[in-house]
């Protein structure tokens, strides 16, 4: 029996598909961890302020917070990055809830998934537009506060 010969173009295309598929699986598996590292690095300029160590918000903090927001387009990513940033805040020693809650508006941003206290439960974060309720709508959508991204907690 003679071996089947494939054209070099077919072999190259098959190899390219195999490489792309394996790279995509690797990126999906490590995506959360690398996003967390990026978010922690971006947010690191804010931790001194949120912990009460810095009197003023460093200019790099607002850029970092904007970068963190861009990393989390969906609710699942926001929950993951919320937990990631919470661990960063707790590692700084303490969290000044007022400063954490006011940080997005001070930077001119809408980042409702930013933890605002040491006991913030990131797993319960659900934006109003994903799971609206009357109380959520009235509290955050009709009269929004500094967390203008309208976060709601699952009861």
OpenMM code with the backbone's topology and positions (N, CA, C; nanometers):
from openmm import Vec3, app, unit

residues = "UNK UNK UNK UNK UNK UNK UNK UNK UNK UNK UNK UNK UNK UNK UNK UNK UNK UNK UNK UNK UNK UNK UNK UNK UNK UNK UNK UNK UNK UNK UNK UNK UNK UNK UNK UNK UNK UNK UNK UNK UNK UNK UNK UNK UNK UNK UNK UNK UNK UNK UNK UNK UNK UNK UNK UNK UNK UNK UNK UNK UNK UNK UNK UNK UNK UNK UNK UNK UNK UNK UNK UNK UNK UNK UNK UNK UNK UNK UNK UNK UNK UNK UNK UNK UNK UNK UNK UNK UNK UNK UNK UNK UNK UNK UNK UNK UNK UNK UNK UNK UNK UNK UNK UNK UNK UNK UNK UNK UNK UNK UNK UNK UNK UNK UNK UNK UNK UNK UNK UNK UNK UNK UNK UNK UNK UNK UNK UNK UNK UNK UNK UNK UNK UNK UNK UNK UNK UNK UNK UNK UNK UNK UNK UNK UNK UNK UNK UNK UNK UNK UNK UNK UNK UNK UNK".split()
positions = [
    Vec3(0.0847, -0.1165, 0.0000),
    Vec3(0.0000, 0.0000, 0.0000),
    Vec3(0.0897, 0.1235, 0.0000),
    Vec3(0.0583, 0.2183, -0.0835),
    Vec3(0.1361, 0.3421, -0.0925),
    Vec3(0.0820, 0.4446, 0.0065),
    Vec3(0.1739, 0.5153, 0.0731),
    Vec3(0.1273, 0.6175, 0.1666),
    Vec3(0.0606, 0.7325, 0.0913),
    Vec3(-0.0406, 0.7897, 0.1549),
    Vec3(-0.1117, 0.9026, 0.0956),
    Vec3(-0.0273, 1.0278, 0.1133),
    Vec3(-0.0147, 1.1038, 0.0052),
    Vec3(0.0628, 1.2282, 0.0123),
    Vec3(-0.0347, 1.3451, 0.0158),
    Vec3(-0.0094, 1.4351, 0.1069),
    Vec3(-0.0916, 1.5561, 0.1170),
    Vec3(-0.0094, 1.6736, 0.0675),
    Vec3(-0.0768, 1.7669, 0.0087),
    Vec3(-0.0047, 1.8849, -0.0414),
    Vec3(0.0519, 1.9634, 0.0772),
    Vec3(0.1644, 2.0300, 0.0575),
    Vec3(0.2238, 2.1094, 0.1655),
    Vec3(0.1282, 2.2155, 0.2199),
    Vec3(0.0414, 2.2701, 0.1365),
    Vec3(-0.0533, 2.3727, 0.1824),
    Vec3(-0.1536, 2.3138, 0.2811),
    Vec3(-0.2002, 2.1911, 0.2545),
    Vec3(-0.2954, 2.1253, 0.3442),
    Vec3(-0.2285, 2.0948, 0.4778),
    Vec3(-0.1054, 2.0457, 0.4742),
    Vec3(-0.0319, 2.0146, 0.5968),
    Vec3(-0.0083, 2.1430, 0.6772),
    Vec3(0.0320, 2.2498, 0.6101),
    Vec3(0.0571, 2.3769, 0.6784),
    Vec3(-0.0707, 2.4311, 0.7418),
    Vec3(-0.1824, 2.4214, 0.6706),
    Vec3(-0.3095, 2.4697, 0.7243),
    Vec3(-0.3513, 2.3885, 0.8466),
    Vec3(-0.3327, 2.2567, 0.8414),
    Vec3(-0.3676, 2.1714, 0.9549),
    Vec3(-0.2808, 2.2040, 1.0761),
    Vec3(-0.1521, 2.2245, 1.0539),
    Vec3(-0.0627, 2.2604, 1.1644),
    Vec3(-0.1000, 2.3958, 1.2240),
    Vec3(-0.1329, 2.4910, 1.1389),
    Vec3(-0.1715, 2.6229, 1.1868),
    Vec3(-0.2977, 2.6150, 1.2721),
    Vec3(-0.3966, 2.5387, 1.2265),
    Vec3(-0.5193, 2.5217, 1.3042),
    Vec3(-0.4913, 2.4560, 1.4387),
    Vec3(-0.4046, 2.3561, 1.4404),
    Vec3(-0.3711, 2.2885, 1.5658),
    Vec3(-0.3026, 2.3843, 1.6631),
    Vec3(-0.2107, 2.4649, 1.6132),
    Vec3(-0.1407, 2.5609, 1.6988),
    Vec3(-0.2376, 2.6658, 1.7527),
    Vec3(-0.3243, 2.7178, 1.6658),
    Vec3(-0.4211, 2.8177, 1.7098),
    Vec3(-0.5176, 2.7609, 1.8125),
    Vec3(-0.5647, 2.6396, 1.7911),
    Vec3(-0.6587, 2.5778, 1.8849),
    Vec3(-0.5935, 2.5543, 2.0204),
    Vec3(-0.4697, 2.5079, 2.0225),
    Vec3(-0.4038, 2.4833, 2.1510),
    Vec3(-0.3722, 2.6144, 2.2211),
    Vec3(-0.3370, 2.7177, 2.1475),
    Vec3(-0.3105, 2.8481, 2.2072),
    Vec3(-0.4355, 2.9092, 2.2658),
    Vec3(-0.5470, 2.8912, 2.1990),
    Vec3(-0.6733, 2.9464, 2.2487),
    Vec3(-0.7156, 2.8779, 2.3776),
    Vec3(-0.7004, 2.7448, 2.3846),
    Vec3(-0.7341, 2.6734, 2.5077),
    Vec3(-0.6459, 2.7205, 2.6215),
    Vec3(-0.5194, 2.7410, 2.5962),
    Vec3(-0.4282, 2.7883, 2.6998),
    Vec3(-0.4646, 2.9275, 2.7464),
    Vec3(-0.5044, 3.0131, 2.6538),
    Vec3(-0.5424, 3.1490, 2.6904),
    Vec3(-0.6695, 3.1493, 2.7733),
    Vec3(-0.7639, 3.0603, 2.7373),
    Vec3(-0.8874, 3.0537, 2.8142),
    Vec3(-0.8606, 3.0023, 2.9543),
    Vec3(-0.7744, 2.9041, 2.9673),
    Vec3(-0.7465, 2.8471, 3.0984),
    Vec3(-0.6754, 2.9470, 3.1877),
    Vec3(-0.5841, 3.0270, 3.1325),
    Vec3(-0.5086, 3.1198, 3.2140),
    Vec3(-0.5601, 3.2615, 3.2088),
    Vec3(-0.6702, 3.2859, 3.1414),
    Vec3(-0.7205, 3.4210, 3.1237),
    Vec3(-0.7535, 3.4909, 3.2537),
    Vec3(-0.8218, 3.4213, 3.3462),
    Vec3(-0.8610, 3.4832, 3.4712),
    Vec3(-0.7398, 3.5245, 3.5530),
    Vec3(-0.6416, 3.4349, 3.5601),
    Vec3(-0.5234, 3.4638, 3.6403),
    Vec3(-0.4462, 3.5814, 3.5827),
    Vec3(-0.4286, 3.5853, 3.4515),
    Vec3(-0.3533, 3.6957, 3.3927),
    Vec3(-0.4326, 3.8258, 3.4013),
    Vec3(-0.5644, 3.8213, 3.3859),
    Vec3(-0.6452, 3.9415, 3.4024),
    Vec3(-0.6349, 3.9930, 3.5453),
    Vec3(-0.6322, 3.9025, 3.6414),
    Vec3(-0.6188, 3.9422, 3.7813),
    Vec3(-0.4850, 4.0110, 3.8036),
    Vec3(-0.3792, 3.9547, 3.7505),
    Vec3(-0.2467, 4.0160, 3.7659),
    Vec3(-0.2430, 4.1545, 3.7028),
    Vec3(-0.3017, 4.1671, 3.5846),
    Vec3(-0.3062, 4.2968, 3.5168),
    Vec3(-0.3880, 4.3956, 3.6002),
    Vec3(-0.5030, 4.3503, 3.6516),
    Vec3(-0.5890, 4.4373, 3.7323),
    Vec3(-0.5179, 4.4807, 3.8603),
    Vec3(-0.4493, 4.3877, 3.9259),
    Vec3(-0.3783, 4.4231, 4.0489),
    Vec3(-0.2677, 4.5238, 4.0213),
    Vec3(-0.1971, 4.5056, 3.9119),
    Vec3(-0.0917, 4.6008, 3.8760),
    Vec3(-0.1524, 4.7374, 3.8451),
    Vec3(-0.2605, 4.7387, 3.7674),
    Vec3(-0.3252, 4.8651, 3.7307),
    Vec3(-0.3814, 4.9360, 3.8536),
    Vec3(-0.4360, 4.8589, 3.9477),
    Vec3(-0.4999, 4.9170, 4.0664),
    Vec3(-0.3992, 4.9496, 4.1766),
    Vec3(-0.2767, 4.9030, 4.1641),
    Vec3(-0.1781, 4.9204, 4.2713),
    Vec3(-0.1550, 5.0673, 4.3064),
    Vec3(-0.1732, 5.1564, 4.2106),
    Vec3(-0.1573, 5.3000, 4.2389),
    Vec3(-0.2695, 5.3538, 4.3278),
    Vec3(-0.3796, 5.2791, 4.3390),
    Vec3(-0.4945, 5.3237, 4.4187),
    Vec3(-0.4931, 5.2687, 4.5607),
    Vec3(-0.4191, 5.1618, 4.5850),
    Vec3(-0.4297, 5.0936, 4.7144),
    Vec3(-0.3882, 5.1824, 4.8313),
    Vec3(-0.2877, 5.2655, 4.8140),
    Vec3(-0.2470, 5.3553, 4.9223),
    Vec3(-0.3573, 5.4524, 4.9598),
    Vec3(-0.4276, 5.5028, 4.8603),
    Vec3(-0.5388, 5.5946, 4.8858),
    Vec3(-0.6549, 5.5214, 4.9532),
    Vec3(-0.6922, 5.4054, 4.8997),
    Vec3(-0.8050, 5.3293, 4.9544),
    Vec3(-0.7749, 5.2817, 5.0969),
    Vec3(-0.6481, 5.2545, 5.1262),
    Vec3(-0.6093, 5.2105, 5.2608),
    Vec3(-0.5950, 5.3279, 5.3576),
    Vec3(-0.6076, 5.4508, 5.3077),
    Vec3(-0.5963, 5.5673, 5.3941),
    Vec3(-0.4536, 5.6146, 5.4144),
    Vec3(-0.3602, 5.5609, 5.3381),
    Vec3(-0.2196, 5.5985, 5.3522),
    Vec3(-0.1852, 5.7244, 5.2729),
    Vec3(-0.2479, 5.7436, 5.1582),
    Vec3(-0.2248, 5.8614, 5.0742),
    Vec3(-0.3405, 5.9588, 5.0934),
    Vec3(-0.3082, 6.0862, 5.1051),
    Vec3(-0.4122, 6.1881, 5.1231),
    Vec3(-0.4904, 6.2146, 4.9948),
    Vec3(-0.4214, 6.2104, 4.8823),
    Vec3(-0.4855, 6.2402, 4.7546),
    Vec3(-0.4758, 6.1206, 4.6610),
    Vec3(-0.5666, 6.1180, 4.5652),
    Vec3(-0.5661, 6.0106, 4.4658),
    Vec3(-0.4530, 6.0371, 4.3666),
    Vec3(-0.3589, 5.9434, 4.3537),
    Vec3(-0.2534, 5.9628, 4.2539),
    Vec3(-0.3133, 5.9631, 4.1124),
    Vec3(-0.2618, 6.0465, 4.0220),
    Vec3(-0.3167, 6.0515, 3.8858),
    Vec3(-0.3138, 5.9153, 3.8157),
    Vec3(-0.2117, 5.8346, 3.8436),
    Vec3(-0.2020, 5.7030, 3.7801),
    Vec3(-0.3134, 5.6100, 3.8283),
    Vec3(-0.3692, 5.6389, 3.9449),
    Vec3(-0.4775, 5.5559, 3.9991),
    Vec3(-0.5981, 5.5581, 3.9062),
    Vec3(-0.6381, 5.6758, 3.8625),
    Vec3(-0.7564, 5.6859, 3.7757),
    Vec3(-0.7339, 5.6148, 3.6427),
    Vec3(-0.6135, 5.6246, 3.5885),
    Vec3(-0.5836, 5.5523, 3.4645),
    Vec3(-0.5893, 5.4019, 3.4900),
    Vec3(-0.5341, 5.3582, 3.6033),
    Vec3(-0.5376, 5.2164, 3.6381),
    Vec3(-0.6796, 5.1664, 3.6561),
    Vec3(-0.7634, 5.2465, 3.7217),
    Vec3(-0.9029, 5.2083, 3.7413),
    Vec3(-0.9758, 5.1985, 3.6078),
    Vec3(-0.9450, 5.2884, 3.5164),
    Vec3(-1.0025, 5.2823, 3.3818),
    Vec3(-0.9586, 5.1546, 3.3104),
    Vec3(-0.8316, 5.1185, 3.3269),
    Vec3(-0.7811, 4.9950, 3.2661),
    Vec3(-0.8508, 4.8724, 3.3244),
    Vec3(-0.8736, 4.8730, 3.4563),
    Vec3(-0.9436, 4.7616, 3.5212),
    Vec3(-1.0845, 4.7499, 3.4653),
    Vec3(-1.1527, 4.8620, 3.4506),
    Vec3(-1.2890, 4.8609, 3.3961),
    Vec3(-1.2911, 4.7984, 3.2569),
    Vec3(-1.1908, 4.8315, 3.1753),
    Vec3(-1.1845, 4.7782, 3.0390),
    Vec3(-1.1604, 4.6276, 3.0358),
    Vec3(-1.1035, 4.5723, 3.1432),
    Vec3(-1.0778, 4.4282, 3.1495),
    Vec3(-1.2046, 4.3471, 3.1750),
    Vec3(-1.3122, 4.4135, 3.2172),
    Vec3(-1.4302, 4.3409, 3.2637),
    Vec3(-1.5564, 4.3814, 3.1891),
    Vec3(-1.5730, 4.3362, 3.0651),
    Vec3(-1.6925, 4.3737, 2.9904),
    Vec3(-1.8193, 4.3007, 3.0351),
    Vec3(-1.8067, 4.1840, 3.0970),
    Vec3(-1.9239, 4.1065, 3.1359),
    Vec3(-1.9331, 4.0858, 3.2857),
    Vec3(-2.0502, 4.0422, 3.3316),
    Vec3(-2.0745, 4.0240, 3.4750),
    Vec3(-1.9789, 3.9219, 3.5370),
    Vec3(-1.9506, 3.8122, 3.4671),
    Vec3(-1.8598, 3.7113, 3.5225),
    Vec3(-1.7196, 3.7676, 3.5415),
    Vec3(-1.6719, 3.8422, 3.4422),
    Vec3(-1.5389, 3.9030, 3.4546),
    Vec3(-1.5380, 4.0054, 3.5674),
    Vec3(-1.6473, 4.0776, 3.5840),
    Vec3(-1.6549, 4.1773, 3.6910),
    Vec3(-1.6503, 4.1109, 3.8276),
    Vec3(-1.7204, 3.9995, 3.8427),
    Vec3(-1.7150, 3.9276, 3.9706),
    Vec3(-1.5733, 3.8805, 3.9995),
    Vec3(-1.5076, 3.8245, 3.8973),
    Vec3(-1.3708, 3.7747, 3.9149),
    Vec3(-1.2747, 3.8873, 3.9505),
    Vec3(-1.2833, 3.9985, 3.8788),
    Vec3(-1.1932, 4.1099, 3.9071),
    Vec3(-1.2264, 4.1771, 4.0395),
    Vec3(-1.3512, 4.1763, 4.0777),
    Vec3(-1.3909, 4.2280, 4.2084),
    Vec3(-1.3188, 4.1499, 4.3184),
    Vec3(-1.3239, 4.0170, 4.3104),
    Vec3(-1.2563, 3.9329, 4.4101),
    Vec3(-1.1058, 3.9554, 4.4072),
    Vec3(-1.0519, 3.9709, 4.2893),
    Vec3(-0.9092, 3.9958, 4.2729),
    Vec3(-0.8696, 4.1279, 4.3391),
    Vec3(-0.9463, 4.2337, 4.3130),
    Vec3(-0.9155, 4.3645, 4.3709),
    Vec3(-0.9393, 4.3668, 4.5210),
    Vec3(-1.0386, 4.2919, 4.5667),
    Vec3(-1.0627, 4.2837, 4.7107),
    Vec3(-0.9417, 4.2243, 4.7815),
    Vec3(-0.8839, 4.1198, 4.7242),
    Vec3(-0.7649, 4.0603, 4.7863),
    Vec3(-0.6486, 4.1594, 4.7845),
    Vec3(-0.6377, 4.2396, 4.6796),
    Vec3(-0.5340, 4.3438, 4.6720),
    Vec3(-0.5549, 4.4483, 4.7813),
    Vec3(-0.6804, 4.4892, 4.8007),
    Vec3(-0.7106, 4.5885, 4.9040),
    Vec3(-0.6806, 4.5341, 5.0434),
    Vec3(-0.7220, 4.4106, 5.0678),
    Vec3(-0.6994, 4.3509, 5.1996),
    Vec3(-0.5508, 4.3325, 5.2277),
    Vec3(-0.4732, 4.3047, 5.1245),
    Vec3(-0.3287, 4.2893, 5.1411),
    Vec3(-0.2636, 4.4218, 5.1800),
    Vec3(-0.3273, 4.5333, 5.1452),
    Vec3(-0.2740, 4.6652, 5.1802),
    Vec3(-0.2935, 4.6956, 5.3283),
    Vec3(-0.3740, 4.6169, 5.3967),
    Vec3(-0.3905, 4.6350, 5.5406),
    Vec3(-0.5308, 4.6704, 5.5828),
    Vec3(-0.5877, 4.7738, 5.5255),
    Vec3(-0.7244, 4.8105, 5.5606),
    Vec3(-0.7905, 4.8748, 5.4399),
    Vec3(-0.9211, 4.8836, 5.4461),
    Vec3(-0.9973, 4.9449, 5.3376),
    Vec3(-1.0822, 5.0560, 5.3984),
    Vec3(-1.0618, 5.1775, 5.3543),
    Vec3(-1.1459, 5.2898, 5.3944),
    Vec3(-1.2675, 5.2867, 5.3023),
    Vec3(-1.3807, 5.2426, 5.3566),
    Vec3(-1.5008, 5.2217, 5.2750),
    Vec3(-1.5443, 5.3475, 5.2012),
    Vec3(-1.5367, 5.4614, 5.2656),
    Vec3(-1.5762, 5.5865, 5.2014),
    Vec3(-1.4882, 5.6196, 5.0823),
    Vec3(-1.3578, 5.5993, 5.0998),
    Vec3(-1.2657, 5.6266, 4.9893),
    Vec3(-1.2863, 5.5277, 4.8749),
    Vec3(-1.3056, 5.4002, 4.9084),
    Vec3(-1.3259, 5.2989, 4.8044),
    Vec3(-1.4540, 5.3270, 4.7269),
    Vec3(-1.5606, 5.3631, 4.7983),
    Vec3(-1.6887, 5.3894, 4.7322),
    Vec3(-1.6831, 5.5154, 4.6465),
    Vec3(-1.6057, 5.6147, 4.6882),
    Vec3(-1.5989, 5.7403, 4.6150),
    Vec3(-1.4955, 5.7447, 4.5043),
    Vec3(-1.4096, 5.6442, 4.4988),
    Vec3(-1.3003, 5.6446, 4.4015),
    Vec3(-1.3472, 5.6531, 4.2558),
    Vec3(-1.4439, 5.5704, 4.2128),
    Vec3(-1.4862, 5.5793, 4.0722),
    Vec3(-1.5359, 5.7187, 4.0332),
    Vec3(-1.6208, 5.7786, 4.1164),
    Vec3(-1.6727, 5.9109, 4.0795),
    Vec3(-1.5631, 6.0164, 4.0862),
    Vec3(-1.4685, 6.0029, 4.1795),
    Vec3(-1.3566, 6.0974, 4.1863),
    Vec3(-1.2713, 6.0901, 4.0597),
    Vec3(-1.2684, 5.9732, 3.9984),
    Vec3(-1.1928, 5.9551, 3.8739),
    Vec3(-1.2788, 5.9799, 3.7502),
    Vec3(-1.4069, 6.0108, 3.7705),
    Vec3(-1.4958, 6.0348, 3.6575),
    Vec3(-1.5325, 5.9078, 3.5836),
    Vec3(-1.5373, 5.7959, 3.6568),
    Vec3(-1.5657, 5.6660, 3.5957),
    Vec3(-1.6876, 5.6025, 3.6600),
    Vec3(-1.7428, 5.5052, 3.5926),
    Vec3(-1.8513, 5.4242, 3.6455),
    Vec3(-1.7997, 5.2815, 3.6590),
    Vec3(-1.7625, 5.2439, 3.7806),
    Vec3(-1.7067, 5.1104, 3.8058),
    Vec3(-1.7788, 5.0531, 3.9273),
    Vec3(-1.8958, 4.9961, 3.9056),
    Vec3(-1.9784, 4.9468, 4.0151),
    Vec3(-1.9307, 4.8190, 4.0787),
    Vec3(-1.8339, 4.7504, 4.0194),
    Vec3(-1.7883, 4.6239, 4.0763),
    Vec3(-1.6663, 4.6410, 4.1658),
    Vec3(-1.6268, 4.7640, 4.1930),
    Vec3(-1.5137, 4.7888, 4.2815),
    Vec3(-1.5564, 4.7607, 4.4250),
    Vec3(-1.4844, 4.6726, 4.4970),
    Vec3(-1.5214, 4.6441, 4.6361),
    Vec3(-1.5134, 4.7714, 4.7203),
    Vec3(-1.6106, 4.7908, 4.8076),
    Vec3(-1.6147, 4.9127, 4.8879),
    Vec3(-1.5961, 4.8886, 5.0367),
    Vec3(-1.5768, 4.7637, 5.0766),
    Vec3(-1.5527, 4.7335, 5.2178),
    Vec3(-1.4823, 4.5986, 5.2271),
    Vec3(-1.4181, 4.5710, 5.3415),
    Vec3(-1.3478, 4.4428, 5.3560),
    Vec3(-1.4397, 4.3212, 5.3455),
    Vec3(-1.5675, 4.3382, 5.3767),
    Vec3(-1.6603, 4.2243, 5.3710),
    Vec3(-1.7472, 4.2265, 5.2450),
    Vec3(-1.7084, 4.3034, 5.1451),
    Vec3(-1.7818, 4.3106, 5.0185),
    Vec3(-1.7874, 4.1714, 4.9571),
    Vec3(-1.9064, 4.1255, 4.9211),
    Vec3(-1.9243, 3.9916, 4.8652),
    Vec3(-1.9344, 4.0007, 4.7133),
    Vec3(-1.8217, 3.9811, 4.6475),
    Vec3(-1.8162, 3.9937, 4.5017),
    Vec3(-1.9017, 3.8891, 4.4305),
    Vec3(-1.9239, 3.7748, 4.4931),
    Vec3(-2.0027, 3.6695, 4.4276),
    Vec3(-2.1493, 3.7097, 4.4140),
    Vec3(-2.1921, 3.8074, 4.4913),
    Vec3(-2.3316, 3.8500, 4.4868),
    Vec3(-2.3551, 3.9674, 4.3925),
    Vec3(-2.2488, 4.0182, 4.3285),
    Vec3(-2.2634, 4.1333, 4.2393),
    Vec3(-2.3438, 4.0956, 4.1158),
    Vec3(-2.4510, 4.1690, 4.0909),
    Vec3(-2.5307, 4.1541, 3.9686),
    Vec3(-2.5770, 4.2936, 3.9295),
    Vec3(-2.5414, 4.3407, 3.8102),
    Vec3(-2.5887, 4.4732, 3.7701),
    Vec3(-2.7389, 4.4734, 3.7463),
    Vec3(-2.8032, 4.5871, 3.7681),
    Vec3(-2.9489, 4.5995, 3.7506),
    Vec3(-2.9940, 4.5557, 3.6130),
    Vec3(-2.9161, 4.5917, 3.5126),
    Vec3(-2.9616, 4.5619, 3.3774),
    Vec3(-2.9550, 4.4136, 3.3456),
    Vec3(-2.8896, 4.3323, 3.4317),
    Vec3(-2.8871, 4.1879, 3.4110),
    Vec3(-3.0037, 4.1230, 3.4839),
    Vec3(-3.0283, 4.1662, 3.6074),
    Vec3(-3.1357, 4.1090, 3.6880),
    Vec3(-3.2070, 4.2216, 3.7623),
    Vec3(-3.2937, 4.2934, 3.6936),
    Vec3(-3.3563, 4.4080, 3.7578),
    Vec3(-3.4570, 4.3670, 3.8644),
    Vec3(-3.4650, 4.4457, 3.9685),
    Vec3(-3.5691, 4.4306, 4.0689),
    Vec3(-3.6214, 4.5706, 4.0975),
    Vec3(-3.7376, 4.5798, 4.1574),
    Vec3(-3.7957, 4.7109, 4.1871),
    Vec3(-3.7047, 4.7888, 4.2812),
    Vec3(-3.6576, 4.7244, 4.3900),
    Vec3(-3.5737, 4.7967, 4.4857),
    Vec3(-3.4414, 4.8386, 4.4225),
    Vec3(-3.3847, 4.7519, 4.3400),
    Vec3(-3.2607, 4.7856, 4.2704),
    Vec3(-3.2846, 4.9036, 4.1777),
    Vec3(-3.3925, 4.8979, 4.1030),
    Vec3(-3.4233, 5.0050, 4.0094),
    Vec3(-3.4410, 5.1375, 4.0826),
    Vec3(-3.5193, 5.1363, 4.1917),
    Vec3(-3.5440, 5.2598, 4.2655),
    Vec3(-3.4175, 5.3130, 4.3314),
    Vec3(-3.3385, 5.2230, 4.3886),
    Vec3(-3.2203, 5.2663, 4.4631),
    Vec3(-3.1090, 5.3145, 4.3716),
    Vec3(-3.0837, 5.2432, 4.2638),
    Vec3(-2.9664, 5.2730, 4.1832),
    Vec3(-2.9970, 5.3358, 4.0478),
    Vec3(-3.1113, 5.3042, 3.9902),
    Vec3(-3.1390, 5.3528, 3.8551),
    Vec3(-3.2148, 5.4847, 3.8565),
    Vec3(-3.3034, 5.5036, 3.9533),
    Vec3(-3.3773, 5.6286, 3.9619),
    Vec3(-3.2939, 5.7340, 4.0334),
    Vec3(-3.2320, 5.6968, 4.1470),
    Vec3(-3.1456, 5.7917, 4.2189),
    Vec3(-3.0095, 5.7287, 4.2408),
    Vec3(-2.9275, 5.7224, 4.1370),
    Vec3(-2.7974, 5.6578, 4.1507),
    Vec3(-2.7043, 5.7369, 4.2422),
    Vec3(-2.6178, 5.6628, 4.3115),
    Vec3(-2.5164, 5.7259, 4.3957),
    Vec3(-2.3832, 5.7201, 4.3237),
    Vec3(-2.2738, 5.7288, 4.3987),
    Vec3(-2.1434, 5.7279, 4.3338),
    Vec3(-2.1141, 5.5970, 4.2615),
    Vec3(-2.1833, 5.4897, 4.2937),
    Vec3(-2.1664, 5.3628, 4.2225),
    Vec3(-2.2663, 5.3585, 4.1080),
    Vec3(-2.2496, 5.4461, 4.0138),
    Vec3(-2.3508, 5.4663, 3.9113),
    Vec3(-2.3603, 5.3544, 3.8093),
    Vec3(-2.2862, 5.2459, 3.8278),
    Vec3(-2.3014, 5.1331, 3.7374),
    Vec3(-2.4170, 5.0437, 3.7826),
    Vec3(-2.4867, 5.0851, 3.8858),
    Vec3(-2.6077, 5.0211, 3.9345),
    Vec3(-2.5867, 4.8786, 3.9841),
    Vec3(-2.4942, 4.8559, 4.0769),
    Vec3(-2.4794, 4.7202, 4.1274),
    Vec3(-2.5954, 4.6833, 4.2180),
    Vec3(-2.6359, 4.5607, 4.2122),
    Vec3(-2.7388, 4.5092, 4.3013),
    Vec3(-2.6893, 4.3787, 4.3592),
    Vec3(-2.7365, 4.3458, 4.4734),
    Vec3(-2.6999, 4.2198, 4.5357),
    Vec3(-2.8165, 4.1228, 4.5218),
    Vec3(-2.7826, 3.9976, 4.5033),
    Vec3(-2.8861, 3.8945, 4.4979),
    Vec3(-2.9358, 3.8738, 4.6400),
    Vec3(-3.0678, 3.8787, 4.6645),
    Vec3(-3.1181, 3.8629, 4.8020),
    Vec3(-3.0869, 3.7263, 4.8585),
] * unit.nanometer
topology = app.Topology()
chain = topology.addChain("A")
for resn in residues:
    res = topology.addResidue(resn, chain)
    for name in ("N", "CA", "C"):
        topology.addAtom(name, app.Element.getBySymbol(name[0]), res)
